[in-house]
Amino acid sequence: MATQVLPEVVCTIENRPPYRGELSSSFLNVLRGLDWPSREASARLRTLALTSSCRGEGVSTLAAHLAATAAACDAGPVLLVDGNLDRPTLHELFSLSPRPGLTECLAQRERWPRCIGPSCFANLSVLGAGQLPGSAARWCQCRGLPELVEELSHEFELVVFDLPPVGQQSCLSRLARLLDAVLLVVEAQRVCCDTVQRAKELLVCAEAPLAGVLLNKHHQRLAGRPRRTVSDEIA
């Protein structure tokens, strides 16, 4: 399992297309590591999810930057999906209405084309979480979820899912089996190796197609005595 080191990522998406520069090159390396978009049609990566071992590790921001980078590759339309239904943020990041969104699609109140909003980047659309009540675990048990993922994977060159932390096992286990790859986000100097190892074990138990680790904010340093933190040894 590969580990990709990223610089510290700010919590906003710059509204200045096209999406280029040093930061996007880091995410381009992630995509290349997944052999996207150069895979042959029969084994092409279509659905990708980002998750973490605990809250606040930057999953939503990284998912947004990764999707924007993929869209800038001009390989085809890219969709970013807010699957963190308990704590959605992507609609705020892209200044979109919170509804209709994923929950409305799963409840079959709206067809997905009516729930997708544009972004400030060419080739990139966003499907927010929606606003219907219910936990992420409940929505992930909807019978329409596999069909929705299948439809989106045929309509978009890449679908990037922003998912809640691994600890929400009931949500992850159902959705992970439907995806082509999952990346585990780890905040450097914050999360210890044991926590990350446990997250990896939960992903394996959930039969998630774990493709690698994204090590975020690796330039930051903690004052005082250093902790035992995640490294390339987690493989």
N, C-alpha and C positions, 0 to 999 in steps of 0.2 A: 504494500500500500504506500503510495507516494505522499510526501509532505511538500506542500508548496508554501514558501514564505512570502508574506505580503507586507508592504509598508503600512504604517498607520493610515487608516481610511477615515476621512471626515464623515460626518453624519448627514451631509447634504449631497444632492446630485447637481452639478453645475448645469445651468440652463443655457449652454452654449454649444450646440451641435456644430460640426461633427465631434464625436467623442474620440479624442486622441490624446497622446501625451504619455508621460512616464507611468502614471497610475494605470492607464488602460493597458500598457504593455505587460504589466504584472498579471492582469486578468487574461490577457491574450495567451500568456504562457500556460495558465490553468487550462484554457480551452484546448490548446495544442497538446497538453498532457493527456487530455481525454480523447485525442484524435478527432477533434471537431474543428471544421466541418468536413474533413477530408476522408471520413469513413466511407466505405462502399455502401451503396443503398441498402443492401441486405442486412447490414449490421450498424447502421448509422445511429448515432446518439440523438434521440429526439426529446427525451424528458430527463431533467436533472434537478435535484433538490439539494438545498443547503440546510443543515441543522447544526446543533451544538450540544454540549453536555450540560449547560446551564444558561440562564437568561443573561442578556447584556453582553454577549460576546461579539455582537456586530453582524449577526446573520442577515438581517433585513438590508442593511447598507451594502454588505458584500454581494448579496443576491442582485440588488439593483445595479451595482457597478458591473457585475459579471454579465447581466442581461444587456446592459448598454454597450458593453464591449462586443458581445456577440452580434448585436444589431449593426454595429459599425463595420463588421466584416463583410456586409453586403451579400451574405450567403442566402438570405431569405428572411421572411418575417419572423420575429422573435416575440414570445409572450412571457411576461413576468406575472406569476400568480401568488397572491397573498394567501398562503395556507396556514398562517399563524392566526387562527380564528379567535383565539382567546385574547390576543394582544396584537391586533392588526395595526400596521404603520405605513404600508406602501401607499395608500391613498393620500396620506399627508405628505409623504416624500415627493409625490408627483402632482400634488395639488388637484386631486380628483375627488369626485363625490364618493362617499363610502358605499353607496348603493345605487343600483343593484350590483351584486357581486357574486362571489362563489356560492354563498349560502342560498341565494335566490336561484342559482342554476341547479344546485343539488335538490332544492325543494320543488323544482320544475315549475316555478312561477315565471321564470324568464328563460329564454334560450340564450346560450352563451354569447352569440354575436351582439346582443343588445346590452350585455353587461361589461363588455370590454371597452376601456377608455384609451385615448391616445396619450402618448408621452411627448416630451420635448425632443425626442430623438427619432430620426427616420428609422423605419423598420421595427420599432419597439412599441408594443401595446401592453396594457396593464389590466389584469383582472383582480379587482380588490376583493376583500374578504366578504363584503356584504354586511347586512345589519339584522338578519333574522336571528331571534334568540336561540340559544342552545350551545352546548359545549363543543369543542373541537372533536372530542371522542364521538359524540352523537352524530355529527355531520359526516365524519369519516366512515360511518357504518351505512350511509345511504346507498341504496342499490344502484343509483345512477352514477356513482363515482367512477367505476371502471369505464363505463361508456363515455363519460365526459373526458377522462384522460386520453382515451383512445381517439376521440374526435379532435381534440386539441393537438395531439401529436401528428395527425395527418394534415392539419391546416397550417401548422407553423413549423419552421425549420428547427426551432429549439424552443422548448417550454421550460422555464426556470421556476421552481417552486421555493418559496420562502416558508420553511416549516418551523414549528415550535421545538423546544429542546427535546432531546432524546428521552428524557424521563417521562414524557407523556406517551407512554408505550402503546396505549390502546389506539391512539390516533396514528402513530407512526407505522405500526405493524401492518395495518390495512393498506395505507397509501404506498409504503415503500415497495411492496411487491409489484406495484403497477409501473414503477419507474425504471429507467435504464441505468441511472447512476445516482449515488448520494455522496455528498462531500461533508465532512465533519469540520466545523469551524472551531478553532481553539484560540483563545486570547492568550498571547505569550505573557509570561511572568505573573499570570493571575490564577490560572487553573493548574492544579497539580496533576502529575502523571497518573495517579491512581484514579482520579475522577474521569480523566480522558479514557483510560483503559476500560473503566466500567461502561462508559458510553459506547465504546467500540463493541464490547461484549453484548450490550443491548441491541445494537444494530445488527450484529450477526445473528442473534436469537430471533430478531424480527425478519430475517431473511432479506435484509436490505442490501442492494448492490453497492456496497461501500467501495468507492473508487479512490479515496485519498483524504488527506487532512489539509485544511487551509490554516496556516499559522498567522494570526492577525496581530498587528501592533508590535512587531518584534523589536522595534527600536526603543520602546519604552523600558525604563529601568525602575525598580522599586527601591526606595530608601531603606537602609537597614540590612538585616540579614537576608540573603537570597533564599527563595524557596526552591524545592525540587519541582521543576516544571516540565512540561511536555517537550519532547525533542523528536528528532528523526528516528529515534529508537522505537517509537510506537508504530509498528508496522504489522 
